[in-house]
Amino acid sequence: MKFSLEWLKYFLETEASVAEIAAALNAIGHEVEGIEDPAEKLEGFRVAKVLTAAKHPDADKLQVLTVDTGEGDPLQVVCGAPNARAGMKGVLGLPGAVVPANGMELRKSAIRGVESNGMMCSVRELELGEEHDGIIELPEDAPVGQTFAEYHDASPVFDVAITPNRPDCMGVEGIARDLAAAGLGTFKPVEASDIAAAGECPVEIRTDDPEGCPAFYGRVIRSVDNTKPSPEWMQRRLIAAGQRPISALVDATNYLMLAFGRPAHVYDLAKLSGAVVARRAKNGETVEALNEKTYTLDDTMTVIADDNGVHDIAGIMGGEHSGATEGTTDVLLEIAYFDPERIGVTGRKLGLASDARTRFERGVDPAYLDDGLAILTSLILKTCGGEPTEVVRAGTPPAEPKVVKFDPRLTSRLGGVDVGQDEQRAILEALDFRVEDDWQVTCPPRRHDIEGPADLVEEVVRIHGLDHVASVALPRAEGVAKPTASPQQKLERKLRRAAAARGLNEAVTWSFLPTADAEHFADGAELWVLENPISEDMKAMRPSMIPGLLAAAKRNADRGADGARLFEIGRRYFRGKDGASDEKPTLGVVLAGNRAPRGWASGKAQGFDAYDAKSEAVALLEAAGAPVANLMVMGEAGDQFHPGQSATLRLGPKNVLARFGALHPATLKAFDIEGPVMAVEIFLDAIPAKKGGGFARAHYAPPALQSLTRDFAFLVPADLAAGDLVKAVRGANKKAIVDARIFDVFEGQGVPEGKKSVAVEVTLQPGEKSFTDAEIKAISDTVVAAAAKKGAELRG
């Protein structure tokens, strides 16, 4: 929220400097995001008087002026404004000044052959409004030679972030009240004056939606003049707040909102028909709002309507066709209290934001209807004239004040600072709380954030000064601190280190995906889809880690990277059987592009293949403590994977620990990425926990005797998985055989049709004594017998 120092001083009598005010705002919880001094932008501009004005000798629309700057000889200035004339006073930009509207630095130059020593400025050029038909005309008493910043009373502007729990500070008056409570000056509340009414209101006003609009007040003002602009002081304050002056009537409503945090609306009475009613919209009703967009409404939304239809999306934005114009003579003023939750839901459904919505959905002061209407009426009467009618009050606002039983000793216990009871009482009363002798505290209706004694402690402490709260270390038990990481966190840390050691780069991607991408990897599971996403392209919770990594790999490839080795540890999200959220820890890996660059030894660049993906899967599973020696290699990696170049790693037929392989061409096409691309997904929740185990590592005792190897060549069915053969061989003698690996596979001449030759190297480890030839032969026989059960026969 922006406001000028001048505006603040309207509500706060203070001699504090800009720096002191900013420091106080930060100290009491209103973060100052910036301070802008318009005087800096107006440096080099001064009040000047036009002495003569003659036609330019070489241009029909230009004049040559002589201008008195208040010091030295008059200057010659070329000007194209139609209202430039001798005797007028305006604003002259001298050489070296920078025009605020476009950043142009003024210089002495020749225009059509005539020297010009600056520029006479318009309102728009100095960012004081939108008028640009001519140069600024100042009153006769404007002192020639005075800097325009000083003459214009340019005031520093504060940009303050108001937290959502403080809607009472969404107006300058609320900011001033807080600063006064903090001791920075004297608060000057604005009292609503009595308005002499001229007859009854001719319009029926009512609320047919007491839930959405508990209270709806209004009155008519006849014979207003909306042809003149709002007063200069009002425009100056609105511009400081970032509002563009529009008309006297509209400016008055904006001023009420920004000064007092109270949105209101003005209707052109001639454009209304029948009763004006706050009601629920009908499904399919439409309204063209002031932003010139048409919105389709439903029956959950509160609107302001008459006999002809909807005129206003209640509490958010008025309608285009019933707004006040220069020709408006009679107006209906509306000020109401709308349910904050209903306003928030409506705004999100329509995707419509406004200053009014920001205030209503946070909660305006429900007790400020009469005073707000009186102040708005007074502003309009002073600027536009007219005759007001009596006020019509429909409904009752929820203005019953909350009473909280407070114990001042809580401030020390909860806030960590000792504040005297007298000071606590003074702080609360300065903030407009009423404190009884027995510490029953009545809260002003505007303070929706006060729910209990702890909130009152917060009020006392922030005004007393958060810097007075001493830093206190948390209690700590003696001795060595106990580890706080959970087993799952330890596992994830170990996997991160293992993946990084293998040359993978960690990525952190969104937990949200475009719905189409999520459905591609859902495998039939029901997705979690957000009702209020940060973006329509980020609407579904991810059912897999791979889509986010694919998007990251694509971004790298689009920017010229020849390869990507990415991994991520995170959560996949599903709907459980009972509809509850189900989160599963997962590690994803994507290998895209080149595994090795082209070179003299290898020739062309080498890409990744399914065996690279399997290598990563097995290595990371081993780092996670999975029993990789017992893993089964099976198919059914999913439709997203290439069926002939992918598989799953399982412990038993049903417990899938990981899937790996090349992604299907259809998947690559859906994600617009060139292949081949390999992927791995390890399901951390499926890895069985270690049994037993203590803090210390197991004792390491290397074998006393040297191991030996034996090679076996088997003829096996062509469709036999090599992993199954290795598993059978390794299990032939678990005590003696410590390893088995395939070192050759051959199909072709000399191998029968439907068969393949698989050579296995078996490592034998003797125990207390070396193997005898008979023992080695017996072990070899068990290996051959175990292989035979898989359909293998020893080659001759």
C-alpha positions in Angstrom: 0.0 0.0 0.0 1.3 3.4 -0.9 0.7 6.8 0.8 2.4 10.1 1.0 3.9 11.8 4.1 1.4 14.6 3.6 -1.5 12.2 3.6 -0.2 10.5 6.7 0.1 13.8 8.5 -3.6 14.5 7.9 -4.2 11.7 10.4 -1.0 12.0 12.5 0.4 15.0 14.1 4.2 14.4 14.1 7.5 16.0 13.6 9.3 12.7 12.8 11.5 12.5 9.8 10.9 10.1 6.9 13.6 7.8 8.2 12.2 7.7 11.7 8.7 6.9 10.3 10.1 4.1 8.2 12.0 2.7 11.1 8.9 2.8 13.3 6.7 1.1 10.6 9.2 -1.7 10.3 9.4 -2.1 14.1 5.7 -2.5 14.6 5.3 -5.0 11.8 4.5 -3.0 8.7 7.4 -3.6 6.3 8.5 -0.6 4.3 9.3 -1.9 0.8 10.4 1.4 -0.6 10.4 5.2 -0.2 10.1 7.4 -3.2 10.7 11.1 -3.1 8.9 12.9 -6.0 11.0 16.0 -5.3 14.0 14.1 -6.7 12.1 13.5 -10.0 11.1 17.2 -10.2 14.6 18.5 -9.7 15.5 21.0 -12.4 11.9 22.1 -12.9 10.8 25.6 -11.6 7.9 28.1 -11.7 8.4 30.4 -14.7 6.4 33.2 -16.4 5.9 33.6 -20.1 6.9 37.2 -21.1 6.3 37.0 -24.8 5.0 34.5 -27.3 5.7 34.8 -31.0 5.0 32.5 -33.9 7.9 30.3 -35.0 9.4 31.6 -38.3 9.6 28.0 -39.8 6.7 26.1 -38.1 3.0 26.8 -38.0 2.3 25.0 -34.7 5.3 26.2 -32.7 5.8 29.4 -30.8 9.0 31.1 -29.6 8.6 32.1 -25.9 10.7 34.3 -23.7 10.4 33.0 -20.2 11.3 34.6 -16.9 12.9 32.1 -14.5 13.3 34.5 -11.6 17.0 34.9 -12.0 19.3 36.2 -14.7 18.1 37.1 -18.2 14.9 35.6 -19.7 15.4 32.4 -21.6 14.2 31.6 -25.1 12.1 28.4 -25.3 10.3 26.8 -28.3 6.9 25.4 -27.4 4.1 23.6 -29.3 1.4 23.8 -26.6 -1.8 25.6 -27.9 -2.4 27.3 -24.6 1.1 28.9 -24.3 0.7 32.7 -24.2 2.2 35.8 -22.8 1.5 36.5 -19.2 0.8 32.9 -18.1 2.8 31.1 -15.5 3.8 27.5 -16.0 6.5 24.9 -15.2 9.9 25.2 -17.1 12.3 22.3 -17.3 15.8 23.6 -17.5 18.7 21.9 -19.4 19.9 19.0 -17.4 16.5 18.1 -16.0 15.1 14.6 -16.7 11.4 14.4 -17.8 9.7 11.9 -15.4 7.3 10.5 -18.0 10.0 9.3 -20.5 13.4 9.7 -18.9 14.5 12.2 -21.5 17.3 14.6 -20.4 16.6 18.2 -21.5 19.4 20.0 -23.3 19.9 23.3 -25.1 19.1 22.6 -28.7 17.9 24.1 -31.9 14.3 23.4 -33.0 13.7 24.2 -36.7 16.7 26.6 -36.6 15.6 28.4 -33.4 17.5 27.9 -30.1 15.5 26.5 -27.2 16.7 26.5 -23.6 14.4 23.9 -22.0 10.8 22.9 -22.2 7.5 24.1 -20.8 5.9 21.0 -19.3 2.4 19.4 -19.3 0.7 17.5 -16.5 1.4 14.1 -18.1 5.1 14.8 -18.7 5.6 15.4 -15.0 3.4 12.3 -14.1 0.9 14.4 -12.2 -2.1 13.2 -14.2 -3.2 12.2 -17.7 -3.9 15.7 -19.2 -1.5 16.6 -22.1 -3.5 18.9 -24.3 -1.4 21.9 -23.1 1.2 23.0 -20.7 0.5 23.4 -17.0 -1.1 26.7 -16.1 -0.3 27.9 -12.5 -2.2 30.6 -10.6 -1.2 34.2 -10.7 0.3 34.1 -7.2 2.7 31.3 -8.1 6.2 32.7 -7.1 8.4 32.9 -10.2 11.8 31.1 -9.7 10.6 28.8 -6.9 11.4 25.1 -7.5 8.3 23.3 -8.7 8.8 20.5 -6.2 8.6 23.0 -3.3 5.6 24.9 -4.9 3.8 21.6 -5.6 4.4 20.5 -2.0 5.9 17.2 -3.3 5.8 14.7 -0.5 7.8 11.5 0.0 5.7 8.3 -0.7 5.9 5.2 1.5 5.3 1.7 0.0 4.3 -0.6 2.9 3.5 -4.3 2.8 0.4 -4.9 4.9 0.1 -8.5 6.2 -3.2 -10.3 5.5 -4.1 -10.3 9.2 -4.2 -6.5 9.4 -7.0 -5.3 7.2 -7.5 -2.4 9.6 -4.3 -1.0 8.2 -5.4 -1.1 4.6 -6.2 2.6 5.0 -3.9 5.6 5.9 -5.9 6.2 9.0 -5.1 2.7 10.4 -1.4 3.2 9.7 -1.5 6.5 11.6 -3.3 4.9 14.6 -0.5 2.3 14.9 2.3 4.9 14.6 0.6 7.0 17.3 0.4 4.0 19.6 4.1 3.5 19.0 4.8 7.0 20.3 5.5 8.7 17.0 2.9 11.4 17.3 -0.7 12.2 18.1 -3.5 10.4 16.3 -6.1 12.7 14.7 -9.3 10.7 13.9 -11.7 12.1 11.4 -15.1 12.5 12.9 -18.1 12.0 10.5 -20.1 15.2 10.3 -23.9 15.3 10.5 -25.5 15.6 7.0 -28.7 17.5 6.6 -31.0 15.3 4.5 -33.5 16.6 2.0 -36.3 14.1 2.0 -36.6 10.3 1.8 -34.5 8.2 -0.5 -36.5 7.5 -3.6 -34.9 4.1 -4.3 -35.8 0.9 -2.5 -32.6 -0.7 -1.1 -32.6 -4.2 0.4 -30.5 -7.3 0.9 -31.9 -10.7 -0.2 -28.7 -12.5 0.6 -28.0 -11.9 4.3 -25.2 -14.5 4.3 -23.2 -12.8 1.5 -24.3 -9.3 2.3 -25.4 -8.9 5.9 -25.8 -5.1 5.6 -26.4 -2.7 2.7 -26.7 1.0 3.2 -27.3 3.7 0.6 -28.6 7.2 -0.1 -29.3 9.3 -3.2 -27.6 12.7 -3.9 -29.4 14.8 -6.5 -28.1 17.6 -8.7 -24.4 16.8 -8.5 -21.8 18.3 -10.9 -19.4 15.7 -12.2 -17.9 17.8 -14.9 -15.2 19.4 -12.8 -12.1 17.5 -11.7 -11.6 16.5 -8.0 -9.7 18.9 -5.8 -5.9 19.1 -6.4 -5.2 17.9 -2.8 -7.3 14.8 -3.5 -5.7 14.1 -6.8 -2.2 14.5 -5.3 -2.9 12.0 -2.6 -4.5 9.5 -5.0 -1.6 9.8 -7.4 0.8 9.1 -4.6 -1.1 5.9 -3.8 -0.8 4.8 -7.4 -4.4 5.7 -8.4 -5.2 7.6 -11.6 -7.7 10.4 -11.0 -10.9 9.7 -13.0 -13.7 12.0 -12.0 -14.8 13.9 -8.9 -17.3 11.2 -8.0 -15.1 8.2 -8.6 -12.1 9.9 -6.9 -14.2 10.4 -3.8 -14.9 6.7 -3.5 -11.3 5.8 -4.1 -10.2 8.4 -1.5 -12.6 6.8 1.1 -11.1 3.4 0.3 -7.5 4.4 0.5 -7.8 6.8 3.5 -10.2 4.7 5.6 -9.9 1.2 4.2 -13.6 1.3 3.2 -14.6 0.5 -0.4 -17.9 2.1 -1.6 -19.6 2.6 -5.0 -21.4 5.3 -6.9 -24.2 4.5 -9.4 -25.7 6.8 -11.9 -29.3 6.9 -10.7 -30.7 7.4 -14.2 -29.3 4.1 -15.3 -31.0 2.1 -12.5 -34.5 0.7 -12.7 -36.6 -0.3 -9.7 -35.3 -1.6 -6.4 -31.5 -2.0 -5.8 -30.9 -5.4 -4.2 -28.0 -7.4 -2.9 -28.8 -11.0 -4.0 -27.4 -14.2 -5.2 -26.6 -14.3 -8.9 -28.5 -16.7 -11.2 -26.5 -19.4 -13.0 -25.5 -18.0 -16.4 -26.1 -14.3 -15.6 -23.5 -12.0 -17.1 -22.1 -8.6 -16.2 -19.7 -6.2 -18.0 -17.4 -4.9 -15.3 -15.5 -1.6 -15.2 -12.5 -3.3 -16.7 -14.6 -3.8 -19.9 -14.6 -7.6 -19.5 -17.7 -9.7 -19.4 -18.0 -12.3 -16.6 -20.4 -15.2 -16.3 -21.8 -15.7 -12.8 -23.2 -18.6 -10.8 -25.5 -18.9 -7.8 -22.7 -18.9 -5.2 -21.9 -15.2 -6.0 -23.3 -12.1 -4.4 -24.3 -9.3 -6.8 -26.0 -5.9 -6.7 -28.8 -5.8 -9.1 -32.0 -4.0 -10.1 -35.0 -4.9 -12.2 -32.9 -4.9 -15.4 -30.2 -7.2 -14.1 -26.8 -7.3 -12.4 -24.9 -4.0 -12.0 -22.1 -5.0 -9.6 -20.0 -8.0 -8.6 -20.5 -7.3 -5.0 -17.4 -6.3 -3.1 -15.1 -6.8 -6.1 -15.9 -4.6 -9.1 -18.8 -2.4 -10.4 -20.5 -2.7 -13.7 -19.6 -0.6 -16.8 -23.1 0.5 -17.8 -24.2 2.0 -14.4 -21.1 3.9 -13.5 -21.0 7.7 -13.2 -20.0 9.9 -16.2 -19.6 13.6 -16.8 -23.3 13.7 -17.6 -24.4 12.2 -14.3 -26.6 14.5 -12.2 -28.2 12.1 -9.6 -26.3 9.3 -7.9 -26.9 6.4 -5.6 -24.2 5.8 -3.0 -23.7 2.2 -1.9 -21.7 1.1 1.2 -22.1 -2.5 2.4 -20.5 -5.3 4.4 -19.8 -8.4 2.4 -18.8 -11.9 3.8 -15.0 -12.2 3.4 -15.1 -15.9 2.5 -17.7 -15.4 -0.2 -15.7 -12.5 -1.7 -12.6 -14.6 -1.8 -14.3 -17.6 -3.5 -16.0 -15.4 -6.1 -12.8 -13.5 -6.9 -10.9 -16.8 -7.4 -13.6 -18.3 -9.6 -13.7 -15.3 -11.8 -10.0 -14.7 -11.8 -10.8 -11.1 -10.9 -8.6 -9.0 -8.5 -9.3 -5.4 -7.3 -8.4 -3.1 -4.5 -12.0 -3.6 -3.1 -11.7 -7.4 -3.2 -8.3 -7.2 -1.3 -10.0 -5.3 1.5 -13.3 -7.1 1.6 -11.8 -10.6 1.6 -9.5 -9.7 4.5 -12.4 -8.2 6.4 -13.4 -4.5 6.5 -14.7 -2.7 9.6 -18.4 -3.8 9.9 -19.1 -0.9 12.2 -18.0 1.8 9.8 -21.0 1.8 7.5 -22.7 5.0 8.8 -19.5 6.9 9.3 -18.1 5.8 6.0 -21.3 6.8 4.2 -21.3 10.2 5.9 -17.7 10.9 5.0 -18.3 9.9 1.4 -21.4 12.1 1.2 -19.4 15.0 2.7 -16.6 14.6 0.1 -19.1 14.6 -2.8 -21.0 17.6 -1.5 -17.8 19.6 -1.2 -16.5 18.6 -4.6 -19.7 18.1 -6.7 -22.5 19.8 -4.7 -25.9 18.3 -4.6 -28.7 17.5 -2.1 -28.5 14.2 -0.1 -31.6 12.2 0.9 -32.1 10.2 4.1 -30.0 7.0 4.5 -31.6 3.6 3.9 -30.2 0.8 6.0 -31.0 -2.8 4.9 -29.8 -5.6 7.2 -27.5 -5.5 10.2 -23.7 -5.7 10.1 -21.9 -8.3 12.4 -20.5 -5.5 14.5 -20.8 -7.1 17.9 -17.4 -6.5 19.6 -15.4 -9.4 20.9 -14.5 -9.4 24.6 -11.3 -11.2 25.7 -10.3 -12.0 29.2 -6.6 -10.9 29.4 -3.9 -11.6 32.0 -1.1 -9.0 31.7 1.3 -11.6 33.1 1.0 -13.5 29.8 3.1 -10.8 28.1 6.2 -11.9 30.1 5.5 -15.6 29.7 4.6 -15.6 26.0 6.3 -12.6 24.7 9.6 -12.9 26.6 9.7 -9.3 27.7 8.5 -7.5 30.9 6.1 -4.7 30.2 4.4 -2.8 33.1 0.7 -3.1 33.4 0.2 0.6 33.0 2.1 0.6 29.7 0.2 -2.5 28.5 -3.1 -0.8 29.2 -1.9 2.4 27.5 -0.8 0.5 24.4 -4.1 -1.4 24.1 -6.2 1.8 24.6 -4.0 3.7 22.0 -4.9 0.9 19.6 -8.6 1.5 20.3 -9.2 -1.5 22.6 -11.3 -0.8 25.7 -9.7 -2.2 28.9 -11.7 -2.6 32.0 -10.3 -2.6 35.5 -10.5 -6.5 35.7 -8.7 -6.7 32.3 -11.7 -7.6 30.3 -10.6 -6.2 26.9 -13.2 -5.2 24.3 -11.8 -5.4 20.8 -12.8 -2.9 18.0 -14.9 -4.7 15.3 -12.2 -3.8 12.7 -9.7 -6.1 14.4 -10.7 -9.4 13.0 -7.3 -10.9 13.8 -7.8 -10.8 17.6 -9.0 -14.3 18.7 -7.6 -14.7 22.2 -5.1 -13.4 24.8 -2.1 -14.5 22.8 -3.1 -12.0 20.1 -3.2 -9.2 22.7 0.3 -10.2 23.8 1.4 -9.7 20.2 -0.1 -6.3 20.1 1.6 -5.2 23.3 5.0 -6.6 22.3 5.1 -5.2 18.8 4.3 -1.7 20.0 6.6 -2.0 23.0 9.3 -3.0 20.6 10.3 -6.5 19.3 14.0 -5.4 19.7 13.4 -5.4 23.5 12.8 -9.2 23.4 16.1 -10.8 24.5 17.5 -13.7 22.6 17.3 -16.9 24.8 18.9 -20.2 23.8 16.7 -23.2 23.8 17.4 -25.7 26.6 19.9 -28.4 25.6 20.5 -31.7 27.3 24.0 -32.4 28.5 26.3 -34.7 26.6 26.4 -35.6 22.9 23.4 -34.5 21.0 21.2 -37.3 19.7 20.7 -37.7 16.0 17.5 -36.1 14.8 17.4 -37.4 11.2 14.8 -40.1 10.6 15.7 -43.4 8.8 14.0 -42.0 5.6 16.0 -38.8 5.8 19.3 -40.8 6.3 18.4 -43.0 3.3 17.8 -40.0 1.1 21.0 -38.3 2.1 23.0 -41.5 1.4 21.3 -41.8 -2.0 22.1 -38.1 -2.9 25.8 -38.7 -2.2 25.8 -42.0 -4.1 24.0 -40.4 -7.1 26.4 -37.4 -7.1 29.4 -39.7 -6.9 28.2 -41.5 -10.0 28.2 -38.2 -12.0 24.5 -37.4 -11.7 23.4 -33.9 -11.2 20.5 -33.2 -8.8 17.5 -31.4 -10.0 14.6 -29.9 -8.0 11.5 -29.7 -10.1 7.9 -28.7 -9.4 5.6 -31.1 -7.6 2.9 -29.9 -10.0 2.5 -30.9 -13.7 0.3 -30.1 -16.6 -2.7 -32.4 -16.5 -1.8 -34.1 -19.8 1.8 -34.9 -18.6 0.5 -36.3 -15.3 -2.1 -38.5 -17.0 0.7 -39.9 -19.3 2.4 -41.3 -16.2 -0.6 -42.0 -14.0 -0.9 -45.7 -15.1 -4.6 -45.6 -14.4 -4.3 -44.1 -10.9 -6.6 -41.3 -9.9 -4.7 -38.0 -9.9 -4.7 -35.2 -7.3 -5.8 -32.1 -9.3 -5.7 -28.7 -7.5 -8.8 -26.5 -7.5 -6.7 -23.3 -7.0 -3.4 -24.0 -8.8 -0.6 -21.4 -9.1 -1.0 -21.8 -12.9 -3.3 -23.8 -15.1 -0.2 -25.4 -16.5 0.7 -26.6 -13.0 -2.6 -28.2 -11.9 -1.9 -31.9 -11.2 0.3 -33.4 -8.5 3.0 -35.5 -10.1 2.4 -39.3 -10.1 6.0 -39.9 -11.2 9.4 -38.2 -11.0 10.2 -38.7 -14.6 8.0 -35.9 -16.3 9.7 -33.1 -14.3 13.2 -34.5 -15.1 12.2 -34.8 -18.8 11.2 -31.2 -18.8 14.5 -30.2 -17.2 16.5 -32.3 -19.7 14.6 -30.7 -22.6 15.4 -27.2 -21.3 19.1 -28.2 -21.2 19.0 -29.6 -24.7 17.2 -26.5 -26.0 20.0 -24.4 -24.6 22.7 -26.5 -26.3 23.7 -29.1 -23.7 24.8 -32.3 -25.5 23.9 -34.5 -22.5 22.1 -34.5 -19.3 22.5 -36.8 -16.3 19.8 -35.8 -13.8 18.4 -37.2 -10.7 15.8 -36.1 -8.1 14.5 -37.4 -4.8 11.0 -36.4 -4.0 7.4 -37.6 -3.5 4.9 -39.0 -5.9 1.2 -38.2 -5.1 -1.9 -40.4 -5.5 -5.3 -40.7 -4.1 -5.6 -43.6 -1.7 -8.4 -46.1 -1.7 -10.3 -44.0 0.9 -9.7 -40.8 -1.1 -6.9 -39.6 1.2 -3.6 -38.3 -0.1 -0.9 -41.0 -0.6 2.7 -39.8 -0.9 5.4 -42.2 -1.9 9.2 -41.3 -1.7 10.9 -41.9 -5.0 14.2 -41.4 -6.8 14.1 -40.6 -10.4 16.9 -40.5 -13.0 16.9 -39.3 -16.6 19.9 -39.9 -19.0 19.5 -37.9 -22.2 21.8 -37.0 -25.0 25.4 -38.2 -25.3 27.0 -40.5 -22.7 30.5 -39.8 -24.3 31.5 -37.2 -26.8 32.9 -38.1 -30.2 36.6 -38.7 -30.3 39.5 -40.3 -32.2 39.3 -43.5 -30.4 35.5 -44.0 -30.3 34.5 -42.1 -33.4 30.9 -40.9 -33.2 29.4 -39.7 -29.9 28.0 -42.5 -27.8 24.4 -42.3 -26.5 22.9 -43.9 -23.4 21.3 -47.3 -23.6 19.1 -49.5 -21.4 22.1 -51.1 -19.8 23.3 -47.7 -18.5 19.9 -47.2 -16.9 20.1 -50.7 -15.3 23.6 -49.9 -14.0 22.4 -46.8 -12.3 19.3 -48.6 -10.9 21.4 -51.4 -9.4 24.1 -49.2 -8.0 21.6 -46.8 -6.3 19.6 -49.7 -5.0 22.8 -51.2 -3.5 23.5 -47.8 -1.9 20.0 -47.8 -0.4 20.7 -51.2 1.2 18.5 -53.3 -1.1 19.6 -57.0 -1.5 20.6 -56.6 -5.1 21.9 -60.2 -5.3 18.4 -61.4 -4.9 16.7 -59.1 -7.4 14.7 -60.5 -10.2 14.7 -58.8 -13.6 11.2 -58.8 -15.1 9.2 -56.9 -17.7 6.2 -54.6 -17.4 8.0 -51.4 -16.8 5.0 -49.5 -18.0 3.5 -48.1 -21.2 5.8 -45.1 -20.9 8.9 -47.4 -21.6 10.0 -49.1 -24.7 8.8 -52.7 -24.3 11.9 -54.3 -25.7 14.4 -52.1 -23.9 13.1 -51.8 -20.3 12.4 -54.0 -17.3 11.7 -53.9 -13.6 13.8 -55.0 -10.6 11.8 -57.0 -8.1 12.1 -58.9 -4.8 9.5 -61.6 -5.6 7.0 -61.3 -8.4 4.9 -58.5 -6.8 7.4 -56.2 -4.9 8.7 -53.8 -7.6 11.7 -51.9 -6.3 12.6 -50.1 -9.5 11.9 -49.7 -13.2 14.4 -48.7 -15.9 15.1 -48.6 -19.6 14.5 -46.6 -22.7 11.4 -44.4 -22.9 8.9 -45.2 -25.5 8.9 -43.0 -28.7 5.3 -42.0 -28.0 6.4 -40.7 -24.6 9.3 -38.7 -26.2 6.9 -37.2 -28.7 4.4 -36.2 -26.0 7.1 -34.4 -24.2 8.7 -33.0 -27.4 12.2 -34.3 -26.6 14.5 -36.0 -29.0 15.6 -39.5 -28.1 16.8 -41.9 -27.2 16.3 -41.1 -23.5 16.8 -43.5 -20.6 15.0 -43.3 -17.3 15.1 -44.9 -13.9 12.5 -44.8 -11.1 13.3 -46.3 -7.7 10.5 -46.7 -5.3 12.1 -46.1 -1.9 9.1 -47.2 0.1 9.3 -50.7 -1.5 12.9 -51.3 -0.3 12.8 -53.6 2.8 14.2 -52.2 6.0 17.3 -53.7 7.4 16.8 -56.2 10.1 18.8 -55.7 13.4 22.0 -53.9 13.0 23.6 -51.6 15.5 25.5 -48.4 15.6 28.9 -50.0 14.8 29.9 -51.5 11.5 30.3 -55.3 11.2 33.8 -56.6 11.9 35.8 -56.8 8.7 37.9 -60.0 8.3 39.3 -60.6 4.9 39.7 -64.2 3.7 42.9 -65.9 4.6 43.1 -67.9 1.3 43.1 -66.7 -2.2 39.9 -67.1 -4.3 39.9 -69.0 -7.6 37.6 -68.8 -10.7 36.1 -71.4 -13.0 34.5 -70.7 -16.3 31.3 -72.4 -17.6 29.8 -72.2 -21.1 26.1 -73.2 -21.3 23.7 -73.6 -24.2 20.5 -72.1 -23.0 17.1 -71.3 -24.6 17.3 -68.0 -26.5 14.5 -66.5 -24.4 16.2 -67.3 -21.0 17.0 -64.2 -19.1 20.8 -64.1 -18.3 20.0 -62.9 -14.8 18.0 -66.0 -14.1 20.9 -68.2 -15.1 23.4 -66.2 -12.9 21.0 -66.4 -9.9 20.7 -70.2 -10.3 24.5 -70.6 -10.6 25.2 -68.4 -7.6 22.7 -70.4 -5.5 24.2 -73.8 -6.4 26.6 -73.5 -3.4 26.1 -70.4 -1.3 29.0 -71.2 1.0 31.7 -71.7 -1.6 30.4 -69.5 -4.5 30.8 -65.8 -3.7 30.3 -64.3 -7.2 29.1 -65.2 -10.6 29.1 -63.0 -13.7 28.5 -63.4 -17.4 31.4 -62.5 -19.6 30.2 -63.7 -23.0 27.0 -64.3 -25.0 27.1 -65.7 -28.5 24.5 -66.7 -31.1 25.3 -67.9 -34.6 27.4 -70.5 -36.3 27.9 -73.6 -34.2 25.0 -72.8 -31.9 21.7 -74.6 -32.5 18.6 -72.8 -33.7 16.6 -71.3 -30.7 19.7 -71.5 -28.5 22.4 -69.1 -27.3 25.8 -69.7 -25.7 26.2 -67.9 -22.3 29.6 -68.0 -20.6 29.7 -67.5 -16.8 32.7 -66.8 -14.6 32.2 -68.3 -11.1 34.4 -67.1 -8.2 35.0 -69.7 -5.4 36.3 -68.7 -2.0 37.9 -71.4 0.2 37.5 -71.1 4.0 39.8 -72.7 6.5 41.7 -74.8 3.9 42.2 -74.9 0.1 39.8 -76.7 -2.1 40.9 -80.2 -3.3 40.3 -81.2 -6.9 37.5 -83.4 -5.8 35.8 -80.6 -3.9 36.1 -78.3 -7.0 34.7 -81.0 -9.2 31.7 -81.5 -6.8 31.0 -77.7 -6.8 31.2 -77.7 -10.6 28.7 -80.5 -10.8 26.3 -78.6 -8.5 26.7 -75.5 -10.8 25.9 -77.6 -13.9 22.9 -79.2 -12.2 21.5 -75.9 -11.0 21.9 -74.5 -14.5 20.2 -77.5 -16.0 17.0 -76.7 -14.0 16.9 -73.5 -16.1 17.2 -75.5 -19.4 20.9 -75.0 -19.7 23.4 -77.7 -20.8 27.2 -77.5 -20.5 28.9 -77.1 -23.9 31.3 -79.8 -24.9 
